[in-house]
């Protein structure tokens, strides 16, 4: 999930007329309320802008509710130097990195050799990488996973299925991505999607990744544009109802804890 203070981390993508539900700041008090409403103990904070100062601010949060931070660095310029500046002075722990690939002006960002090299260096430090991509970028994500076989990669929002024009092509590309054992998927970004598409997408993701590589994500506060955090959790519980208790616990907590190495 995300926290933002727009005085320091503007969110220019928020359109007040159509996104009134999230047209404000979100802080630790809001996080406490959301977790209580959804029955969760803690959350991983995820960057919402390609900003190193934002990552430093997220790491500075003092709260037992913050299990870790997925931050941002410029992977194309001296990644080790940037990571060294994030290893000390924070209260929360850096558990991964993310880049807004789906918004990057370079359509070939995932293919850049310096990005591959930087991710291999980050992986050697124990960091995972969140792939926030559109459905049409899944093939490039699979190629990246093949080049970075020792780096843990998780595709956010089930690889953009909510906006995919061709669900069949999405399913084929997600299956290809899942063939790489270093890939996981995040059940998120679907709080506003058609219920039938959510069910179909979940069935595909469960088949190709299994409970041990599939994790629940609230995508809050963006989820408030759809069913909301509580409504999304109800939806997820319904999706998981036919699974065993161990499988449900894996998706809701265990897989995410393992991927982000929470508690290590």
C-alpha positions as CSV (number, residue, x, y, z in Angstrom):
1,X,0.0,0.0,0.0
2,X,0.9,3.7,-0.3
3,X,1.2,6.7,1.9
4,X,1.7,10.2,0.5
5,X,2.0,13.8,1.6
6,X,1.5,15.9,-1.5
7,X,3.4,18.8,0.0
8,X,6.6,16.8,-0.4
9,X,5.5,14.1,-2.9
10,X,2.9,15.5,-5.4
11,X,0.6,13.0,-7.1
12,X,-0.2,14.8,-10.3
13,X,-2.0,11.7,-11.7
14,X,-4.9,12.3,-9.2
15,X,-7.8,14.0,-11.0
16,X,-9.9,15.8,-8.3
17,X,-13.1,15.6,-10.4
18,X,-13.0,11.8,-10.9
19,X,-10.7,10.7,-8.0
20,X,-12.2,12.6,-5.0
21,X,-11.9,9.6,-2.8
22,X,-8.1,9.8,-2.8
23,X,-7.7,13.5,-3.4
24,X,-6.0,14.1,-0.1
25,X,-2.9,13.1,2.0
26,X,-2.7,9.6,3.6
27,X,-0.5,9.0,6.7
28,X,0.1,6.5,9.5
29,X,-3.2,7.2,11.3
30,X,-5.0,6.4,8.0
31,X,-2.9,3.2,7.7
32,X,-3.9,2.1,11.2
33,X,-7.6,2.5,10.4
34,X,-7.3,0.7,7.1
35,X,-5.4,-2.3,8.7
36,X,-7.9,-2.5,11.5
37,X,-10.8,-2.5,9.0
38,X,-9.3,-5.2,6.9
39,X,-8.1,-7.4,9.8
40,X,-4.4,-7.1,8.9
41,X,-1.5,-6.6,11.3
42,X,1.0,-4.8,9.2
43,X,1.8,-3.6,5.6
44,X,4.6,-3.0,3.2
45,X,4.8,0.6,2.1
46,X,5.3,0.9,-1.6
47,X,6.7,4.0,-3.5
48,X,4.2,6.1,-5.4
49,X,6.6,8.2,-7.3
50,X,10.0,7.7,-8.9
51,X,11.7,9.8,-6.1
52,X,14.6,9.0,-3.9
53,X,13.6,11.6,-1.3
54,X,10.1,9.9,-1.1
55,X,11.8,6.6,-0.3
56,X,13.8,8.2,2.5
57,X,10.6,9.7,3.9
58,X,8.9,6.2,3.8
59,X,11.9,4.6,5.6
60,X,11.7,7.3,8.3
61,X,8.2,6.2,9.4
62,X,8.2,4.9,13.0
63,X,5.4,2.4,13.3
64,X,5.1,-1.3,14.1
65,X,2.5,-1.4,11.4
66,X,5.2,-0.8,8.7
67,X,6.8,-4.2,7.9
68,X,9.1,-2.8,5.3
69,X,9.4,-0.4,2.4
70,X,9.6,-1.0,-1.4
71,X,11.4,2.1,-2.5
72,X,12.9,3.7,-5.6
73,X,16.3,4.5,-6.9
74,X,17.5,5.4,-10.4
75,X,18.6,2.0,-11.6
76,X,20.4,3.5,-14.6
77,X,22.9,5.6,-12.6
78,X,25.3,4.2,-9.8
79,X,22.7,2.1,-8.1
80,X,25.1,0.9,-5.4
81,X,25.9,4.4,-4.3
82,X,22.2,5.2,-4.0
83,X,21.5,2.0,-2.0
84,X,24.3,2.8,0.3
85,X,22.6,6.1,1.3
86,X,19.4,4.1,2.1
87,X,21.0,1.5,4.3
88,X,21.4,3.7,7.4
89,X,19.3,6.2,9.2
90,X,15.9,4.8,8.5
91,X,13.5,3.2,11.0
92,X,11.7,1.0,8.5
93,X,13.7,-1.6,6.5
94,X,14.2,-1.4,2.7
95,X,12.8,-4.7,1.4
96,X,12.6,-4.1,-2.3
97,X,12.6,-1.6,-5.2
98,X,10.0,-0.5,-7.7
99,X,10.0,1.7,-10.8
100,X,6.8,3.0,-12.5
101,X,7.6,1.1,-15.7
102,X,4.1,1.5,-17.0
103,X,4.5,5.3,-17.0
104,X,8.1,5.5,-18.1
105,X,8.5,7.5,-21.4
106,X,11.0,4.9,-22.6
107,X,9.0,1.9,-23.8
108,X,12.2,-0.2,-23.7
109,X,13.1,0.6,-20.1
110,X,12.9,-3.1,-19.0
111,X,15.3,-4.0,-21.8
112,X,18.1,-1.6,-20.9
113,X,21.3,-3.4,-20.0
114,X,22.0,-1.1,-17.1
115,X,18.7,-1.9,-15.6
116,X,19.4,-5.6,-15.7
117,X,22.9,-5.0,-14.2
118,X,21.5,-2.9,-11.4
119,X,18.8,-5.4,-10.5
120,X,21.4,-8.1,-10.3
121,X,23.3,-5.9,-7.9
122,X,20.2,-5.1,-5.9
123,X,19.3,-8.8,-5.7
124,X,22.7,-9.6,-4.3
125,X,21.7,-7.3,-1.4
126,X,18.6,-9.4,-0.8
127,X,16.2,-6.9,-2.4
128,X,13.2,-7.9,-4.6
129,X,11.8,-5.9,-7.4
130,X,8.1,-5.0,-8.0
131,X,7.2,-5.0,-11.7
132,X,4.4,-2.5,-12.2
133,X,3.7,-3.0,-15.9
134,X,0.8,-2.9,-18.3
135,X,-0.4,-6.2,-19.9
136,X,1.5,-5.5,-23.1
137,X,4.8,-5.3,-21.1
138,X,4.5,-8.8,-19.6
139,X,6.6,-10.4,-22.3
140,X,9.5,-7.9,-21.6
141,X,9.1,-8.7,-17.9
142,X,9.5,-12.4,-18.6
143,X,12.7,-11.7,-20.6
144,X,14.0,-9.6,-17.7
145,X,13.2,-12.4,-15.3
146,X,15.3,-14.8,-17.5
147,X,18.2,-12.4,-17.5
148,X,18.0,-11.9,-13.7
149,X,17.4,-15.5,-12.6
150,X,18.7,-14.9,-9.1
151,X,16.5,-11.8,-8.4
152,X,13.1,-12.1,-6.9
153,X,10.5,-10.3,-9.1
154,X,6.8,-9.8,-8.3
155,X,4.4,-8.5,-10.9
156,X,2.0,-6.0,-9.3
157,X,-1.8,-5.9,-10.1
158,X,-1.6,-9.2,-11.8
159,X,0.2,-7.6,-14.7
160,X,-2.4,-5.0,-15.6
161,X,-5.3,-7.4,-16.3
162,X,-7.8,-4.7,-15.2
163,X,-6.9,-2.7,-18.2
164,X,-6.0,-5.5,-20.6
165,X,-7.7,-5.3,-24.0
166,X,-7.3,-9.0,-24.7
167,X,-7.6,-11.2,-21.6
168,X,-6.4,-14.3,-23.6
169,X,-3.2,-12.6,-24.6
170,X,-2.7,-11.5,-21.0
171,X,-3.2,-15.0,-19.8
172,X,-0.6,-16.4,-22.2
173,X,1.9,-13.8,-21.3
174,X,1.3,-14.3,-17.5
175,X,1.8,-18.0,-17.9
176,X,5.1,-17.4,-19.7
177,X,6.2,-15.1,-16.9
178,X,5.3,-17.7,-14.3
179,X,7.5,-20.3,-16.0
180,X,10.4,-18.4,-14.4
181,X,10.8,-19.7,-10.8
182,X,12.1,-16.3,-9.6
183,X,8.7,-14.6,-10.3
184,X,5.7,-14.0,-8.1
185,X,2.4,-12.2,-8.6
186,X,0.5,-9.7,-6.5
187,X,-3.3,-10.0,-6.3
188,X,-4.0,-6.2,-6.3
189,X,-5.1,-3.3,-8.4
190,X,-8.5,-5.0,-9.1
191,X,-10.8,-3.3,-6.6
192,X,-12.6,-1.4,-9.3
193,X,-12.6,-4.2,-11.9
194,X,-15.5,-6.2,-13.2
195,X,-16.2,-9.1,-10.8
196,X,-16.2,-11.7,-13.5
197,X,-12.8,-10.5,-14.8
198,X,-11.5,-10.6,-11.3
199,X,-12.6,-14.2,-10.8
200,X,-11.2,-15.3,-14.2
201,X,-7.9,-13.4,-13.5
202,X,-7.5,-15.0,-10.1
203,X,-8.2,-18.5,-11.5
204,X,-5.4,-18.0,-14.0
205,X,-3.0,-16.6,-11.5
206,X,-3.6,-19.3,-9.0
207,X,-3.1,-22.0,-11.6
208,X,0.2,-20.6,-12.9
209,X,1.8,-19.3,-9.7
210,X,0.1,-21.4,-7.0
211,X,-0.5,-20.1,-3.4
212,X,3.3,-20.0,-2.6
213,X,4.0,-17.4,-5.3
214,X,0.7,-15.4,-5.1
215,X,0.3,-12.6,-2.6
216,X,-2.6,-10.4,-1.5
217,X,-2.1,-6.6,-1.9
218,X,-4.5,-3.9,-0.8
219,X,-3.4,-1.3,-3.4
220,X,-4.7,1.2,-0.8
221,X,-5.6,4.0,-1.0
222,X,-6.0,3.6,-4.8
223,X,-8.5,0.8,-3.9
224,X,-10.8,3.5,-2.6
225,X,-11.6,4.4,-6.3
226,X,-13.3,1.0,-6.5
227,X,-14.7,-1.2,-3.7
228,X,-12.4,0.3,-1.1
229,X,-9.9,-1.5,1.1
230,X,-12.6,-3.3,3.1
231,X,-14.6,-4.3,0.0
232,X,-11.5,-5.6,-1.7
233,X,-10.6,-7.7,1.3
234,X,-14.1,-9.2,1.3
235,X,-13.7,-9.9,-2.4
236,X,-10.4,-11.6,-1.8
237,X,-11.8,-13.7,1.0
238,X,-14.5,-14.9,-1.4
239,X,-11.9,-15.8,-4.0
240,X,-9.9,-17.8,-1.4
241,X,-12.9,-19.5,0.2
242,X,-12.4,-22.8,-1.7
243,X,-8.8,-23.1,-0.7
244,X,-7.3,-24.8,2.3
245,X,-6.5,-22.8,5.4
246,X,-2.7,-23.2,4.7
247,X,-3.3,-21.9,1.1
248,X,-5.3,-18.9,2.3
249,X,-2.7,-18.0,4.9
250,X,0.0,-18.2,2.3
251,X,-1.7,-15.8,-0.1
252,X,-2.8,-13.4,2.7
253,X,0.5,-13.3,4.6
254,X,3.1,-16.1,4.1
255,X,4.0,-15.5,0.5
256,X,4.4,-11.8,0.9
257,X,6.5,-12.3,4.1
258,X,8.7,-14.8,2.3
259,X,9.1,-12.6,-0.8
260,X,10.0,-9.5,1.1
261,X,11.9,-11.4,3.8
262,X,9.9,-9.9,6.5
263,X,11.3,-10.9,9.9
264,X,14.7,-11.8,8.6
